[in-house]
Amino acid sequence: MILKFGIPIAVSGIVGAVIGAMIANKLDVVHLKKYFGIFLGFIAIWEIYSLVKKYRDAKKRHNKDMNLNVKEEK
């Protein structure tokens, strides 16, 4: 099972690293820093969005559980 998924992931990672290194060598340092900063900005926004979504879902579940407990007490 590990080989079924591990080998394709490893090969893809190696190929991606080689292609990324080639692209990085051809770009100007200023542009590379700018693109990397934009990439990090997108990752930060995604992480914040995921955190807020998890918080809202947990809050909904908690409120739903509390409503069930109140109904059971009556």
Summary of the structure (lengths in Angstrom):
residues: 74
radius of gyration: 22.5
end to end distance: 51.4
largest distance: 70.6
contacts: 137
relative contact order: 0.05
helix: 95%
strand: 0%
